[in-house]
């Protein structure tokens, strides 16, 4: 029974991590790039406004950062629950 509760705790932490990272990605890509673009238009980045930058480049960079952050977080979570490779 202890093994099942440990497995449930591992997957609960995994799902929580995935939800957090998806919210961050959604806010950066859809929120900053589309919904908040008019508010960000006054801030210049690389010759264009910040909202356009997020829509074209920033969301991709944030996605790549999230990939590496997720891998690091999952390695830590694996070690904590004793399921590392």
C-alpha positions in Angstrom: 0.0 0.0 0.0 2.9 2.4 0.7 4.2 1.9 -2.8 0.8 2.9 -4.3 0.7 6.1 -2.2 4.3 6.9 -3.2 3.3 6.4 -6.8 0.3 8.6 -6.4 2.4 11.4 -4.8 4.9 11.2 -7.6 2.2 11.6 -10.3 0.4 14.3 -8.4 3.7 16.3 -8.2 4.3 15.6 -11.9 0.8 16.8 -13.0 1.2 19.9 -10.8 4.5 20.7 -12.5 3.0 20.2 -15.9 0.1 22.5 -15.1 2.4 25.2 -13.8 4.6 25.1 -16.9 1.6 25.1 -19.2 0.2 28.2 -17.5 3.6 29.9 -17.9 3.7 29.0 -21.6 0.1 30.1 -22.1 0.7 33.5 -20.4 3.8 34.1 -22.5 2.5 33.0 -25.8 -1.2 33.8 -25.8 -1.3 36.4 -23.0 1.7 38.6 -23.9 1.6 37.9 -27.6 -2.1 38.4 -28.3 -4.2 39.6 -25.3 -1.8 42.0 -23.8 -0.1 43.1 -27.0 -1.7 46.6 -27.1 -0.5 47.3 -23.6 3.0 46.1 -24.5 3.2 48.1 -27.7 5.0 51.1 -26.1 8.0 48.9 -24.9 10.6 48.5 -27.6 12.7 45.3 -28.0 15.0 44.7 -31.0 13.4 47.3 -33.2 9.8 46.2 -32.5 7.3 46.3 -29.7 7.4 43.8 -26.9 4.0 42.3 -27.7 5.1 41.5 -31.3 8.4 40.1 -30.0 6.6 37.8 -27.6 4.2 36.6 -30.4 7.1 36.0 -32.8 10.2 35.1 -30.8 9.6 35.3 -27.1 7.1 32.5 -26.8 9.5 30.1 -28.6 12.4 31.1 -26.3 10.2 30.7 -23.2 9.1 27.3 -24.5 12.8 26.2 -24.9 13.6 27.4 -21.4 10.6 25.5 -20.1 11.8 22.3 -21.7 15.1 22.5 -19.9 13.4 23.6 -16.6 11.0 20.7 -16.8 13.8 18.2 -17.4 15.7 19.6 -14.4 12.5 19.6 -12.2 11.6 16.1 -13.2 15.2 14.9 -12.4 14.8 16.4 -9.0 11.4 14.9 -8.5 12.6 11.5 -9.7 15.4 11.6 -7.1 13.0 12.6 -4.3 10.7 9.6 -5.1 13.5 7.1 -5.9 12.6 6.5 -9.5 15.7 8.1 -11.2 17.3 6.4 -14.1 
